[in-house]
Amino acid sequence: MTKIIGVLAGKGGTGKTTTSVNLGAALTYFGKDVIIVDANLTTPNVGLHLGVPVGAKHLHHVLQGKHEIKDAVYPHHSGIRIVPGSLSINDLHATDSDKLKRAVKQLKKLKPDFIIVDGAAGLGREALNGILASEELLIVTNPEMPAIADALKTIKLAEKFDRRVAGIVLTKTIDNNLDISAKKTEEILETPIIAVIPHDKAVRESLTRKDAAVFTHPKSRAAVGYKKLAASLIGHPYEEEMETAEGFFTELLKKFGLK
């Protein structure tokens, strides 16, 4: 049975799309069939993250009534499938986001294990339609008060429309006394944190390679965090050591036959 998971954030720049892409990659890593829908209609970035060019048919066309959503699904070399959005301002103005829920539901006919809806940040109509198109939600936030406050608003909006919030994904953590603690974040949001993703340069490096960090840097701290999140969602036992500086040099020595 297909599960539709919305990835939302009250504030832009929290790592929402990075989470959508890497969660999709991690679920694929565990053998699941995943479709990511770029429902951030104003600023769609999933295709840019994964190097999938906007094709002749895309989500904006679907919501304009020009095409069926099954015709706007494109493969990534990793095995993830993507419904990209248009980068054209003209398409944005002609698109009805109220049709998103119906369009996403039609993807179930393709029988994926998971549909990930990368929703818009904020609390506007576009974000609301991302919430309504999903069966359950992951809320992405950072360990800083403005992001946490906006995450709380998103949770309240989801509750108002009877959407279950599966948990919080706390990203870009640095592990110093400037971060608001995970415990305090849970207290404020009254919602469990189900993944902590540390700040990791591997994420930015993966962008330049147009792939998910889960694949480009599989033992990086961020990749391991996303794989743990995916494993928890599917009830899969998982444990993997994160790459350390010591581990990196050990592998380098092995490569040159020095160890």
C-alpha positions in Angstrom: 0.0 0.0 0.0 1.3 3.4 -1.0 2.0 5.9 1.8 2.0 9.6 1.1 4.3 11.6 3.3 4.4 15.4 3.2 7.6 17.2 4.1 6.8 20.7 5.3 8.5 23.6 7.1 7.1 26.8 8.5 10.3 28.7 7.5 12.3 28.6 4.3 15.9 27.5 4.4 15.5 24.8 7.0 16.6 22.0 4.7 13.1 20.8 3.7 13.9 19.9 0.1 17.2 18.4 1.2 15.2 16.2 3.6 12.7 15.2 0.9 15.5 14.3 -1.5 17.6 12.4 1.0 14.7 10.6 2.6 13.6 9.5 -0.8 17.1 8.3 -1.5 17.3 6.5 1.8 14.0 4.7 1.2 15.3 3.7 -2.2 18.5 2.5 -0.5 16.3 0.1 1.5 14.7 -1.2 -1.7 11.5 0.9 -1.7 9.9 2.5 -4.8 9.7 6.2 -4.2 8.2 9.1 -6.1 9.0 12.7 -5.0 6.5 15.4 -6.0 7.9 18.9 -6.1 4.9 20.6 -4.7 6.8 23.8 -3.8 5.2 25.5 -6.8 6.6 29.0 -6.2 10.3 27.8 -5.9 10.5 24.2 -7.1 14.0 22.8 -6.4 13.8 19.0 -6.4 14.8 18.8 -10.0 17.7 21.2 -9.4 18.9 19.1 -6.5 18.9 15.9 -8.5 19.9 17.3 -12.0 16.6 16.2 -13.5 15.7 18.8 -16.2 12.2 20.1 -16.4 10.6 18.1 -19.2 7.9 18.9 -21.7 5.4 17.8 -19.0 5.6 18.9 -15.4 3.5 19.4 -12.2 2.5 22.9 -13.2 1.0 21.6 -16.4 -0.8 18.9 -14.5 -2.4 21.4 -12.2 -3.3 23.5 -15.2 -5.2 20.5 -16.6 -2.9 20.0 -19.6 -1.6 16.6 -18.7 -2.1 13.6 -16.4 0.4 13.4 -13.6 1.6 9.9 -14.6 3.0 11.6 -17.8 5.1 14.0 -15.7 7.1 11.4 -13.8 10.8 11.2 -14.6 13.5 8.7 -13.5 16.7 9.6 -11.7 19.6 7.3 -12.1 19.4 6.3 -8.4 16.0 4.7 -8.9 14.0 7.6 -7.4 11.2 8.9 -9.6 10.4 12.6 -9.7 7.5 14.9 -10.6 9.3 18.2 -11.2 7.8 21.7 -11.2 8.3 24.4 -13.7 10.8 27.2 -13.2 8.8 29.6 -15.3 7.0 32.5 -13.7 4.3 32.3 -16.3 3.5 28.7 -15.3 3.2 29.8 -11.7 0.6 32.4 -12.3 -1.6 30.0 -14.4 -1.5 27.1 -11.9 -4.2 26.1 -9.4 -2.6 24.5 -6.3 -6.1 23.4 -5.1 -5.8 20.5 -7.6 -2.7 19.1 -6.0 -4.4 16.6 -3.7 -6.3 14.9 -6.6 -3.1 14.9 -8.7 -1.0 13.3 -6.0 -3.7 10.7 -5.3 -3.6 9.6 -8.9 0.1 8.7 -8.5 -1.1 5.7 -6.4 -2.1 4.0 -9.6 1.7 3.6 -10.3 1.9 1.6 -7.1 5.0 3.2 -5.5 5.7 2.3 -1.9 6.1 6.0 -0.9 5.1 9.3 -2.4 7.0 12.2 -0.8 5.4 15.6 -1.2 7.9 18.4 -0.9 5.6 21.1 0.1 6.0 24.9 0.2 7.5 26.6 3.2 5.3 28.9 5.2 1.6 29.0 6.0 0.0 30.1 2.8 -2.4 28.3 0.5 0.4 26.6 -1.4 1.7 25.1 1.9 -1.8 24.2 3.0 -2.4 22.2 -0.2 0.8 20.3 0.4 -0.5 19.4 3.8 -3.9 18.3 2.4 -2.3 16.2 -0.3 -0.4 14.2 2.3 -1.6 11.4 4.6 1.0 12.2 7.3 3.7 14.9 7.8 7.3 15.4 8.7 8.0 18.9 9.9 11.5 20.1 9.3 13.1 22.8 11.5 16.4 24.0 12.8 17.6 24.4 16.4 16.8 28.2 16.5 13.8 30.0 17.8 12.4 31.6 14.6 12.4 28.2 12.8 10.9 26.4 15.8 8.2 29.1 16.2 7.2 28.7 12.6 7.3 24.9 12.9 4.8 25.2 15.7 2.5 27.2 13.5 2.7 24.5 10.8 1.9 21.8 13.3 -1.2 23.7 14.4 -2.3 24.2 10.8 -1.9 20.4 10.2 -3.9 19.6 13.3 -6.6 22.0 12.2 -7.1 19.9 9.0 -6.7 16.5 10.8 -3.3 15.6 9.3 -1.1 13.5 11.5 2.4 14.8 12.2 4.6 11.8 12.4 7.5 13.8 13.9 10.1 16.5 13.7 13.2 16.4 11.6 15.8 18.6 13.3 18.4 19.7 10.7 21.6 21.7 10.6 22.5 20.9 14.2 26.0 22.0 15.2 26.1 20.5 18.7 27.1 23.6 20.6 25.6 25.8 23.3 24.1 28.1 20.6 21.7 25.4 19.5 18.3 25.1 21.2 18.5 21.5 22.6 16.4 18.7 21.2 14.7 18.2 24.5 13.6 21.9 24.6 12.5 21.8 21.0 10.3 18.8 21.7 8.8 20.6 24.7 8.0 23.7 22.6 6.5 21.7 19.7 4.9 19.0 21.8 5.9 16.6 19.1 8.7 14.0 19.1 11.9 14.5 17.2 12.4 11.4 15.0 15.6 12.4 13.3 18.5 14.7 14.0 20.5 15.7 11.0 23.8 17.4 11.7 25.2 20.3 9.7 27.4 18.5 7.1 29.3 19.9 4.1 28.5 16.6 2.4 25.0 18.0 1.7 26.4 20.9 -0.3 28.9 18.8 -2.1 26.1 16.4 -3.1 24.3 19.4 -4.7 27.2 20.0 -7.0 27.1 16.3 -8.1 23.3 16.6 -8.6 22.5 13.7 -6.3 21.5 12.9 -2.7 24.2 12.8 0.0 22.9 9.4 0.8 24.5 8.2 -2.4 27.4 10.6 -2.9 28.6 10.5 0.7 26.9 7.4 2.2 28.8 7.4 5.5 28.6 11.1 6.1 26.8 12.2 9.2 23.9 13.6 7.3 23.5 10.5 5.1 23.5 8.2 8.1 20.9 10.4 9.8 18.6 10.2 6.8 19.0 6.5 6.5 18.1 6.1 10.2 15.0 8.2 9.5 14.0 6.0 6.6 14.7 2.9 8.6 12.4 4.1 11.4 9.6 4.8 9.0 9.7 1.3 7.5 10.5 -0.6 10.7 13.9 -1.7 9.3 16.7 -2.4 11.8 19.7 -0.2 10.8 23.0 0.7 12.3 25.9 2.2 10.4 29.1 3.9 11.6 29.5 7.5 10.4 32.6 8.3 8.6 35.2 10.0 10.8 38.5 11.7 9.9 40.3 8.5 11.2 38.1 6.3 9.1 38.7 8.4 6.0 42.5 8.2 6.3 42.2 4.4 7.0 40.3 4.0 3.7 42.9 6.2 1.9 45.8 4.0 3.2 44.0 0.9 2.1 43.4 2.3 -1.4 47.2 2.8 -1.8 48.1 -0.5 -0.2 49.6 1.1 2.8 47.4 -0.7 5.3 
